[in-house]
Amino acid sequence: MGAMGTTTLLSFAEFEQLPTEPGKLELLDGELIRMPPAILDHMDIIHRIWRLLNLVVDAAGVSSRLGSPYMETGYKIGPQAWLQPDVSIPHASQPRNKYFEGAPALAVEVVSESNTAEEMNRKVKTYLANGGIEVWVVYPTTRCVWVFRQGHAEEFCSVLCSALFEGAQIDLDRVFSV
């Protein structure tokens, strides 16, 4: 809700017609979410996660059920949501037109100062309720990652293990190193 208690809800068609502006725009339950442009430290973490996921996907041989990792790619999730996770991996056979349809198999959100706890919670629930298998919420300040699956959440602070990549271990020092 906006500061005055009123929020104008948008359809996806209205959202798609908005003019381009600096920063990132998302649509969540019809509500427009504006975020400032990402700072370099934030983007460095995103790039490191994307590179590590490329290595893990190749090594795990999961191409039959998972696609390739993407950065800052949009997913149209129902009639009133369009989310752009920092890093994502679609399902191998995920429908796509101008955007991917439905939630990615893996959505990675790197928390920044502009994110609220409520917004992150809503995003996690939206991803998982619409076909997502895992959502990683990355906290650069504490150097930890929360991994959410349907009915399960677990915190990792040194090595991340994911059900998506059997046996793979992601060294979080490589994610957070400068």
C-alpha positions in Angstrom: 0.0 0.0 0.0 1.1 3.5 -0.7 1.8 6.0 2.1 -1.7 7.4 1.9 -3.3 4.0 2.0 -4.2 3.9 -1.7 -2.4 2.1 -4.5 -3.4 2.2 -8.1 -3.3 -1.4 -9.4 -2.1 -2.0 -12.9 -2.8 -4.8 -15.4 0.2 -6.3 -17.2 -0.9 -4.5 -20.4 -0.8 -1.2 -18.6 2.6 -2.1 -17.0 4.0 -3.0 -20.4 3.1 0.5 -21.7 5.0 2.4 -19.0 7.8 4.6 -20.3 11.4 3.4 -19.8 13.1 5.1 -16.8 16.3 4.6 -14.8 16.2 1.7 -12.3 14.1 -1.4 -12.3 10.3 -1.7 -12.5 8.4 -4.8 -11.4 4.7 -5.6 -11.1 3.6 -7.6 -8.0 -0.1 -8.3 -7.4 -0.8 -5.4 -9.7 1.3 -3.0 -7.6 4.1 -1.1 -9.4 7.5 -1.5 -7.6 10.2 1.0 -8.5 13.8 0.4 -7.5 16.7 2.7 -8.0 19.5 1.8 -10.4 21.7 -1.0 -8.9 25.1 0.0 -7.5 28.3 -1.7 -8.6 28.8 -3.9 -5.5 25.2 -5.3 -6.1 25.9 -6.0 -9.7 29.3 -7.6 -8.9 27.5 -10.1 -6.7 24.9 -10.8 -9.4 27.7 -11.4 -11.9 29.5 -13.8 -9.6 26.3 -15.8 -8.9 25.5 -16.0 -12.6 29.0 -17.2 -13.4 29.0 -19.8 -10.6 25.5 -21.0 -11.7 26.7 -21.5 -15.2 29.5 -23.8 -13.9 27.2 -25.7 -11.6 24.5 -26.2 -14.3 27.2 -27.5 -16.8 28.7 -29.8 -14.2 25.4 -31.1 -12.9 24.1 -32.0 -16.3 20.6 -30.8 -15.5 19.8 -29.4 -18.9 16.9 -31.9 -19.3 15.0 -30.1 -16.6 16.6 -26.7 -16.2 17.5 -24.0 -18.8 20.6 -21.8 -18.7 21.1 -19.0 -16.1 20.0 -15.5 -16.9 20.6 -12.1 -15.4 17.9 -9.4 -15.0 15.4 -11.3 -17.2 11.7 -10.7 -16.8 9.0 -13.4 -16.1 5.3 -12.7 -16.6 3.6 -14.5 -13.8 -0.2 -14.4 -14.2 -2.2 -11.3 -15.2 -0.8 -9.0 -12.5 2.9 -9.9 -11.9 6.1 -9.3 -13.9 9.2 -9.9 -11.9 12.8 -9.6 -12.8 15.0 -11.7 -10.5 18.6 -10.6 -10.3 19.6 -14.1 -11.5 17.3 -16.9 -12.7 17.2 -20.3 -14.2 14.1 -21.1 -16.2 12.6 -24.6 -16.5 14.0 -26.4 -19.6 10.6 -26.3 -21.3 9.4 -23.0 -19.9 6.9 -21.3 -22.2 8.2 -18.0 -23.7 7.0 -15.3 -25.9 8.4 -11.8 -25.4 9.1 -12.9 -21.8 9.2 -16.2 -19.9 5.7 -17.2 -18.8 5.4 -18.3 -15.1 8.0 -18.4 -12.4 11.6 -19.6 -13.1 12.8 -22.9 -11.6 15.3 -20.8 -9.6 14.9 -17.1 -8.7 17.8 -15.4 -7.0 17.2 -12.0 -5.4 20.1 -10.0 -4.0 18.8 -7.8 -1.2 19.7 -4.1 -1.5 18.8 -1.1 0.7 15.7 -0.4 -1.5 14.1 -3.8 -0.7 11.7 -4.3 2.1 11.2 -7.5 4.1 7.5 -7.6 3.1 8.3 -7.2 -0.6 10.9 -10.0 -0.5 8.4 -12.2 1.3 5.7 -11.5 -1.4 8.2 -12.2 -4.2 9.3 -15.6 -2.6 5.6 -16.6 -2.2 4.8 -15.5 -5.8 7.7 -17.5 -7.3 6.9 -20.6 -5.3 3.1 -20.5 -5.9 3.7 -20.2 -9.7 6.0 -23.0 -10.5 9.3 -22.0 -8.9 11.3 -24.8 -7.2 13.7 -22.6 -5.2 14.2 -19.0 -4.4 17.5 -17.7 -3.0 17.5 -14.5 -1.1 21.1 -13.2 -0.9 22.1 -10.9 2.0 25.4 -9.2 1.1 25.7 -7.6 4.6 25.6 -10.8 6.6 27.2 -12.9 3.7 24.4 -15.5 4.0 21.8 -16.9 1.6 18.3 -18.1 2.6 17.0 -20.9 0.3 13.2 -21.2 0.1 11.4 -24.3 -1.2 7.7 -25.1 -0.8 7.2 -25.4 2.9 11.0 -25.2 3.8 13.5 -22.5 4.4 17.2 -22.9 5.2 20.1 -20.4 5.8 23.5 -21.0 4.3 26.5 -18.9 5.4 29.6 -20.7 4.0 28.6 -23.3 1.5 25.2 -23.4 -0.2 23.7 -26.8 -1.1 20.7 -26.8 -3.4 18.2 -29.6 -4.2 18.3 -28.4 -7.8 22.0 -29.4 -8.2 22.5 -32.8 -6.5 25.8 -32.9 -4.8 27.0 -29.5 -5.9 28.3 -27.1 -3.3 28.5 -23.3 -3.9 31.3 -21.6 -2.0 29.7 -18.4 -0.7 33.1 -16.8 -0.2 33.3 -16.7 -4.0 29.9 -14.9 -4.1 30.8 -12.3 -1.6 34.5 -11.8 -2.2 35.6 -8.4 -3.5 
